């Protein structure tokens, strides 16, 4: 179970495309006492389960590093006390804009107890700015260098907008030169929340993502993962030990839950309103949250999307894509509006794998695929400008 803790809705940035601007000045934050309540209710819920339980806590925001680092030391110690037995496999991660890194936080990150530090950082645009309007790039770049020099495991999430979509090669070489694991996500440009200023269409995003894939796939000197593509390949080839992603989960509702500082429980970001709210963890048990009408409704998404995707050969790979993007259609139960992107990427990656004989007859990656990759040369339809 992925448990995303929205430690605070406050943020020290004012990213131009952010969908949570209205919450950035809220003062409610998680306290250690509130976290203890959630931990104990989760422990109580899983206590009768006979199988091992994997709990991945993601400390999120707003900006989670606005909270003093002492908070995280205390909640990590709480985890050890409340989930002590071997039945529980506990992991942690944090998603930050990395503008507030100091020696105290660096000390925490060096221990590895916080897992991978996820950094939100866009390249080749000016959309991520401080509240005073100044750019954040220099600060983040300096702090990324510190994480690297200190041996702190980290990765980057880069948002693709109208402002940087034409710089996909530059984006690739930026991360390649730093040997830095990264992934991309688009500001989408469809539906009732149509974004004319920053959003890109699924077709536009697919076009640049295909180019990005080829840059990475045919770069024999690249020694890093673009997480999105690792997940696409794992899903396509049914790799048991491949990268996982909730985007391609048959039911992300089964494996993900969010908590706001006021206790509101819901499936995923942008879904904390109206009929999609599960309840409140401070007023209800974890069992009541998990059995809520809202969660049961979202668990039924598979059957709705199956009808919408009838006949699509990739349905059993993506299951309609990320439900979170469904809001642009006015309903989270529909397939993702990014469907054209998913189809294009599955088709292109499958083509490349078959083109270079990297798949077995049953569609799995060959055991010697790594050796075969060494001799793979880009075909004529791959253009290089750098």
C-alpha positions as CSV (number, residue, x, y, z in Angstrom):
1,X,0.0,0.0,0.0
2,X,1.3,3.4,-1.0
3,X,0.3,5.9,1.7
4,X,0.8,9.5,0.7
5,X,0.9,11.9,3.6
6,X,0.2,15.5,2.6
7,X,2.3,16.9,5.4
8,X,1.2,20.4,4.6
9,X,-0.6,22.2,1.8
10,X,1.6,25.2,2.3
11,X,4.3,25.9,-0.3
12,X,7.1,28.4,-0.7
13,X,6.8,28.3,-4.5
14,X,4.1,29.6,-6.9
15,X,4.6,27.3,-9.9
16,X,2.5,28.9,-12.7
17,X,0.7,25.7,-13.7
18,X,0.1,24.3,-10.2
19,X,-3.5,23.1,-9.5
20,X,-3.2,23.7,-5.7
21,X,-2.7,27.5,-5.6
22,X,-5.8,28.0,-3.5
23,X,-4.3,25.8,-0.7
24,X,-0.8,27.2,-0.5
25,X,-1.5,29.6,2.3
26,X,-3.3,27.1,4.5
27,X,-1.7,26.7,8.0
28,X,-2.9,23.2,8.9
29,X,0.0,20.7,9.1
30,X,0.5,17.2,10.3
31,X,1.8,16.9,13.8
32,X,3.6,13.9,15.2
33,X,0.6,13.1,17.3
34,X,-1.6,13.0,14.1
35,X,0.8,10.7,12.4
36,X,0.9,8.4,15.4
37,X,-2.9,8.2,15.2
38,X,-2.7,7.2,11.5
39,X,0.1,4.7,12.1
40,X,-1.8,3.0,14.9
41,X,-5.0,2.8,12.9
42,X,-3.1,1.3,9.9
43,X,-1.5,-1.2,12.2
44,X,-4.8,-2.2,13.7
45,X,-6.3,-2.6,10.2
46,X,-3.5,-5.0,9.0
47,X,-3.1,-6.8,12.3
48,X,-5.3,-9.7,11.3
49,X,-3.8,-10.1,7.8
50,X,-1.8,-13.3,7.6
51,X,0.4,-12.2,4.6
52,X,3.4,-9.8,4.8
53,X,2.3,-6.2,4.5
54,X,4.3,-3.7,2.4
55,X,3.7,0.0,3.4
56,X,5.4,2.7,1.4
57,X,5.0,6.1,3.0
58,X,5.5,9.2,0.7
59,X,5.9,12.5,2.5
60,X,4.3,15.1,0.2
61,X,3.0,18.6,0.1
62,X,2.7,21.5,-0.7
63,X,6.3,21.5,0.3
64,X,7.1,18.9,2.9
65,X,10.4,20.5,3.9
66,X,8.6,23.5,5.3
67,X,8.1,21.3,8.3
68,X,11.1,21.2,10.7
69,X,13.3,18.1,10.2
70,X,12.7,17.0,13.8
71,X,9.2,16.0,12.7
72,X,10.6,13.4,10.3
73,X,13.1,12.0,12.8
74,X,10.2,11.5,15.2
75,X,7.8,9.9,12.7
76,X,10.5,7.5,11.5
77,X,11.2,6.4,15.1
78,X,7.4,6.0,15.5
79,X,7.4,3.6,12.5
80,X,10.0,1.4,14.2
81,X,7.9,1.3,17.4
82,X,4.5,0.7,15.9
83,X,5.5,-1.6,13.0
84,X,8.3,-3.7,14.7
85,X,7.6,-7.2,13.6
86,X,8.8,-8.8,10.4
87,X,5.3,-8.9,9.0
88,X,5.7,-5.2,7.9
89,X,8.1,-4.0,5.2
90,X,8.2,-0.3,5.6
91,X,9.6,2.2,3.1
92,X,9.7,5.9,2.9
93,X,10.1,8.6,0.2
94,X,9.8,12.4,0.0
95,X,8.8,14.6,-2.9
96,X,10.2,18.1,-2.6
97,X,11.1,21.2,-4.7
98,X,14.5,21.0,-3.0
99,X,14.8,24.8,-2.4
100,X,15.0,24.4,1.4
101,X,17.9,21.9,1.7
102,X,20.1,22.6,4.7
103,X,22.5,20.7,6.8
104,X,19.8,19.4,9.1
105,X,17.8,17.9,6.3
106,X,21.0,16.7,4.6
107,X,21.9,14.8,7.8
108,X,18.5,13.0,7.6
109,X,18.9,12.2,3.9
110,X,22.4,10.8,4.3
111,X,21.0,8.1,6.6
112,X,18.9,6.6,3.8
113,X,15.9,6.3,6.1
114,X,13.9,8.6,3.9
115,X,14.6,6.5,0.9
116,X,14.8,8.2,-2.5
117,X,14.5,12.0,-2.5
118,X,12.1,12.9,-5.3
119,X,12.8,16.3,-6.7
120,X,10.3,18.3,-8.7
121,X,12.4,20.3,-11.1
122,X,11.5,21.4,-14.6
123,X,14.2,22.1,-17.2
124,X,14.2,24.8,-19.8
125,X,11.2,26.8,-18.6
126,X,10.5,29.5,-16.1
127,X,7.3,28.2,-14.6
128,X,8.7,27.1,-11.2
129,X,9.2,30.4,-9.3
130,X,9.3,31.6,-5.7
131,X,6.5,33.5,-4.2
132,X,8.3,36.7,-5.0
133,X,8.5,35.7,-8.7
134,X,12.2,34.9,-8.8
135,X,13.3,31.7,-10.5
136,X,14.3,28.6,-8.5
137,X,16.7,27.0,-11.0
138,X,20.0,28.1,-9.5
139,X,19.0,27.1,-6.0
140,X,17.7,23.7,-7.1
141,X,20.8,23.0,-9.3
142,X,23.1,23.8,-6.4
143,X,21.2,21.5,-4.1
144,X,21.1,18.7,-6.6
145,X,24.9,18.9,-6.8
146,X,25.0,18.6,-3.0
147,X,22.8,15.5,-3.0
148,X,25.0,14.0,-5.6
149,X,28.2,14.8,-3.8
150,X,26.8,13.5,-0.5
151,X,25.7,10.2,-2.1
152,X,22.0,10.8,-1.4
153,X,19.8,8.7,-3.7
154,X,17.5,11.0,-5.6
155,X,15.5,11.3,-8.9
156,X,13.8,14.2,-10.7
157,X,10.2,14.7,-11.9
158,X,10.2,17.1,-14.8
159,X,6.9,18.6,-16.0
160,X,6.4,19.1,-19.7
161,X,4.6,22.3,-20.7
162,X,4.3,24.5,-23.8
163,X,7.3,26.3,-22.6
164,X,9.8,23.4,-22.7
165,X,8.2,20.8,-25.0
166,X,10.4,21.9,-27.9
167,X,13.5,21.4,-25.8
168,X,13.2,17.6,-25.3
169,X,16.7,16.9,-26.6
170,X,18.1,19.6,-24.3
171,X,16.2,18.0,-21.4
172,X,17.6,14.6,-22.2
173,X,21.2,15.8,-22.4
174,X,20.7,17.8,-19.2
175,X,19.8,14.6,-17.2
176,X,22.2,12.4,-19.2
177,X,25.2,14.7,-18.4
178,X,24.4,14.3,-14.7
179,X,23.6,10.6,-14.9
180,X,20.4,11.4,-13.2
181,X,17.3,9.2,-13.0
182,X,14.2,11.2,-14.1
183,X,10.6,10.9,-15.3
184,X,8.3,13.3,-17.1
185,X,4.7,14.3,-16.7
186,X,2.6,16.7,-18.9
187,X,0.4,19.6,-18.0
188,X,-2.5,18.3,-20.1
189,X,-4.6,20.4,-22.4
190,X,-8.1,18.9,-22.6
191,X,-11.5,18.9,-21.0
192,X,-13.3,21.4,-18.7
193,X,-10.0,22.4,-17.1
194,X,-8.5,23.2,-20.5
195,X,-5.1,24.9,-20.0
196,X,-4.3,27.1,-23.0
197,X,-1.2,28.7,-21.6
198,X,0.8,25.7,-20.3
199,X,-1.0,22.5,-21.4
200,X,0.1,20.1,-24.1
201,X,-2.2,17.6,-25.9
202,X,-1.7,13.8,-25.6
203,X,-0.5,13.7,-29.2
204,X,2.1,16.5,-28.6
205,X,3.3,14.7,-25.5
206,X,3.5,11.4,-27.4
207,X,5.5,12.9,-30.2
208,X,8.2,14.3,-27.9
209,X,8.2,11.2,-25.6
210,X,8.9,8.9,-28.6
211,X,11.8,11.1,-29.5
212,X,13.0,11.0,-25.8
213,X,12.7,7.3,-25.8
214,X,14.8,6.9,-28.9
215,X,17.5,9.2,-27.5
216,X,17.7,7.1,-24.4
217,X,17.3,3.7,-26.0
218,X,20.0,4.1,-28.6
219,X,22.5,5.9,-26.3
220,X,25.0,3.2,-25.5
221,X,26.8,5.4,-23.1
222,X,23.7,6.2,-21.0
223,X,23.9,4.7,-17.6
224,X,20.6,5.8,-16.0
225,X,16.9,5.1,-16.2
226,X,14.1,7.2,-17.5
227,X,11.5,5.8,-15.1
228,X,8.5,6.2,-17.4
229,X,10.2,4.0,-20.1
230,X,11.4,1.4,-17.6
231,X,7.7,1.1,-16.5
232,X,6.5,0.9,-20.1
233,X,8.9,-1.9,-20.9
234,X,8.2,-3.8,-17.7
235,X,4.4,-3.7,-18.4
236,X,4.8,-4.6,-22.0
237,X,7.0,-7.6,-21.3
238,X,5.3,-8.7,-18.0
239,X,8.6,-8.4,-16.2
240,X,8.2,-9.7,-12.7
241,X,11.2,-7.7,-11.4
242,X,10.6,-4.6,-13.5
243,X,9.7,-1.1,-12.4
244,X,6.2,-0.6,-11.2
245,X,3.9,2.4,-11.6
246,X,0.5,3.1,-10.2
247,X,-0.4,4.6,-13.6
248,X,-0.5,1.0,-15.0
249,X,-2.2,-0.6,-12.0
250,X,-5.3,-2.6,-12.7
251,X,-6.8,-0.7,-9.7
252,X,-4.6,2.0,-8.2
253,X,-7.4,2.4,-5.6
254,X,-6.3,-1.0,-4.1
255,X,-2.8,0.2,-3.5
256,X,-2.9,3.9,-2.9
257,X,-4.4,6.3,-0.3
258,X,-3.8,10.0,0.5
259,X,-4.2,11.8,3.8
260,X,-4.6,15.5,4.2
261,X,-3.5,17.3,7.5
262,X,-7.2,17.6,8.5
263,X,-7.6,13.8,8.2
264,X,-9.4,13.7,4.9
265,X,-8.7,10.4,3.2
266,X,-9.0,9.9,-0.6
267,X,-7.4,8.0,-3.5
268,X,-5.1,10.5,-5.2
269,X,-4.3,14.1,-5.6
270,X,-7.0,16.2,-7.3
271,X,-9.6,13.7,-5.9
272,X,-10.1,15.2,-2.5
273,X,-13.6,16.6,-3.1
274,X,-17.2,15.6,-3.2
275,X,-18.2,12.0,-3.7
276,X,-14.6,10.9,-4.1
277,X,-13.7,11.5,-0.4
278,X,-13.4,8.3,1.6
279,X,-13.9,9.9,5.0
280,X,-11.7,11.2,7.8
281,X,-9.0,9.0,9.5
282,X,-9.3,11.0,12.7
283,X,-13.0,10.3,13.1
284,X,-13.2,6.8,11.6
285,X,-11.3,3.5,11.7
286,X,-9.1,2.4,8.8
287,X,-11.6,-0.3,8.1
288,X,-14.4,2.3,7.7
289,X,-12.2,4.3,5.4
290,X,-11.3,1.2,3.3
291,X,-15.0,0.2,3.1
292,X,-16.3,3.6,2.3
293,X,-18.8,4.1,-0.6
294,X,-16.4,6.4,-2.4
295,X,-13.6,3.8,-2.4
296,X,-16.0,1.0,-3.5
297,X,-17.1,3.3,-6.4
298,X,-13.5,3.8,-7.5
299,X,-12.8,0.1,-7.2
300,X,-15.4,-0.4,-9.8
301,X,-13.6,1.8,-12.4
302,X,-12.0,-1.3,-14.1
303,X,-15.4,-2.5,-15.3
304,X,-16.4,1.0,-16.6
305,X,-13.1,1.5,-18.4
306,X,-13.1,-2.0,-19.8
307,X,-16.2,-1.2,-21.8
308,X,-14.7,2.1,-23.0
309,X,-11.5,0.4,-24.1
310,X,-13.2,-2.6,-25.7
311,X,-11.0,-4.0,-28.4
312,X,-7.8,-2.1,-27.5
313,X,-4.9,-4.5,-27.5
314,X,-3.1,-2.6,-24.7
315,X,-6.0,-2.5,-22.3
316,X,-4.6,-5.3,-20.1
317,X,-1.3,-3.3,-20.0
318,X,-2.6,0.1,-18.9
319,X,-6.2,-0.5,-17.8
320,X,-7.3,2.8,-19.0
321,X,-4.3,4.7,-17.6
322,X,-4.2,7.1,-14.7
323,X,-7.6,7.7,-13.1
324,X,-6.3,11.0,-11.8
325,X,-6.3,12.5,-15.2
326,X,-9.9,11.6,-15.7
327,X,-11.1,14.8,-14.0
328,X,-10.5,16.7,-17.2
329,X,-13.4,14.7,-18.5
330,X,-15.4,15.5,-15.4
331,X,-15.3,12.0,-14.0
332,X,-12.5,9.9,-12.5
333,X,-14.2,6.7,-13.5
334,X,-13.4,7.1,-17.2
335,X,-10.2,6.2,-19.0
336,X,-7.4,8.7,-19.0
337,X,-7.5,11.6,-21.4
338,X,-3.9,10.6,-22.1
339,X,-5.0,7.4,-23.9
340,X,-3.5,8.5,-27.3
341,X,-0.2,9.0,-25.5
342,X,-0.3,5.6,-23.9
343,X,-1.2,3.9,-27.1
344,X,1.5,5.7,-29.1
345,X,4.2,4.8,-26.5
346,X,3.2,1.1,-26.2
347,X,3.2,0.8,-29.9
348,X,6.5,2.5,-30.4
349,X,8.4,0.8,-27.6
350,X,7.0,-2.6,-28.7
351,X,8.1,-1.9,-32.3
352,X,11.7,-1.1,-31.1
353,X,11.9,-4.2,-29.0
354,X,10.8,-6.4,-31.8
355,X,12.9,-4.6,-34.4
356,X,16.0,-5.5,-32.5
357,X,14.9,-9.1,-31.6
358,X,14.8,-8.3,-27.8
359,X,11.6,-10.2,-27.2
360,X,10.9,-13.9,-26.9
361,X,8.0,-15.5,-28.8
362,X,5.7,-15.0,-25.8
363,X,6.6,-11.3,-25.5
364,X,9.0,-11.4,-22.6
365,X,12.4,-9.7,-22.7
366,X,15.1,-12.1,-23.7
367,X,17.4,-13.2,-20.9
368,X,20.4,-11.9,-22.8
369,X,18.8,-8.6,-23.8
370,X,21.6,-6.6,-22.2
371,X,24.2,-8.2,-24.4
372,X,22.1,-7.7,-27.5
373,X,21.6,-4.1,-26.7
374,X,25.3,-3.5,-27.0
375,X,25.1,-4.1,-30.7
376,X,21.8,-2.3,-31.4
377,X,22.2,0.6,-33.8
378,X,19.6,3.3,-34.5
379,X,17.6,2.8,-37.6
380,X,17.2,5.5,-40.3
381,X,14.0,6.9,-38.7
382,X,16.0,8.1,-35.7
383,X,17.4,11.6,-36.1
384,X,20.2,13.0,-34.0
385,X,21.0,16.6,-33.7
386,X,23.5,16.5,-30.9
